[in-house]
Amino acid sequence: CQLGCFSVNKTIHDNLIPESADRLALEEVDSVVQNGKLTCAGAFDLARRLKLGPMAVATAANLRRYKIHQCQLGCF
């Protein structure tokens, strides 16, 4: 998965360095999250709008401890 959800250490990555996240992605992810959750499609849409890779948005969401849900592949 381009959001890193199927890596060995699934979704929340405790070793992320806050300085490694894109500041705009951190701000914008806060504006689109509902009830602590970000949809997979929403993450990809935000990445397109910000001209970032999907993993940059996933990193911002993980740093904020938001859960990504409604997988576009139907896996979760």
Secondary structure, DSSP 8 states (H G I E B T S, - for coil): -TTSTTSSS-S--TT--GGGS-HHHHHHHHHH-BTTEEEHHHHHHHHHHHT--HHHHHHHHHHTT-EEES-TTS--
